[in-house]
Amino acid sequence: MKKILGFLVIVIISGSCSSLSSNNNQQWFWENGGLEAARIPKNTVASLNSPNTLPPEQDLSLFGKLNWFNNLLSFFDLHDKLSYPQKLKLFDSLFAYVPAAPVNGIYRVVGIGEYFGNNKPLVFYVTYIAPPDDSPPGTVGVLGIVGNFLAIRNTQTGLTDFTYLERGSYYRLYWTNIGFAFPDNLLVRRSDLYSPDRIEQYLEEYGDTPYLFNVNAADCFINDQIKENDQCAFDLLTEAYENSTEPTVRLTAQLNLFKYYLYMDNFKEAEAALLLSAELLNEIENPDPSFRRVVYTEAATMLRMYRDRES
């Protein structure tokens, strides 16, 4: 099946976790074993904040935070495991406060109880650092989320297997997800940064089916850090929706228009696009189950959280 749902993507990157190295075992987040040793009830969200004085909050776009968070929920299969209030608490714990300046090490730890089979919690360590030399132009800071597990793609199932890592072992193997903050309040995950090679790949892959190119390229343009690409995304999606004769392409165009309107801070149009997406889905005979999940779970959650956190 060709990829036409550019709606949800996540990248796994292994990186150096110096803030968690064994030389830092006495840091505040390890006191009394930290959240990793806490008895957190199953699916309950708990957090610890740094006792140090932190910079004021950075004003980052709500869309950038929700777009990243929605991918986390999908990647860890939390859409089905957590209630809406639990998702909201997890979002606030991870993204409600992002420092306006780099901090020295971890500033927040967030845990989800009994996520792993041995009743160990899923724990995220959150940090915000100065831009490394290889950061995209204009980057003002890098938000990092580090997990207490090893993530490996299972080549047989196509899924990702998680292996809990005991504290003090193999920190360089810890799962890491990062995003870049820009002066115009954008927050963009590394995997969503503008990539000419990715657009070229879509041209090669979908050259004979231009509207498939439209929906995939537009998804990249909505998520990336290049403001000039925003209008291009809208034009590509409008063209695909109005001219394609393929129902799934028209549905995908509307789902990405939903994202576009959220990105543009237009809740009313985003809501209308999602309602239209539901209508288009109901007109498709035997649709791929992923469409129903995106419309009724993932996009619906994004819209609801946007409403609750924008007000």
Secondary structure by P-SEA (a helix, b strand, c coil): cccccccbbbbbbbbbcccccccccccccccccccccccccccccccccccccccccccccaaaaaaaaaaaaaaacccccccaaaaaaaaaaccccccccccccccbbbbbcccccccccbbbbbbcccccccccccccbbbbbbccbbbbbcccccbbbbbbbccccccccccccccccccccccccccccccaaaaaaaaaaccccaaaaaaaaaaaaaacccccaaaaaaaaaaaaaaccccaaaaaaaaaaaaaaaaaaccaaaaaaaaaaaaaaaaacccccaaaaaaaccaaaaaaaaaaaaac
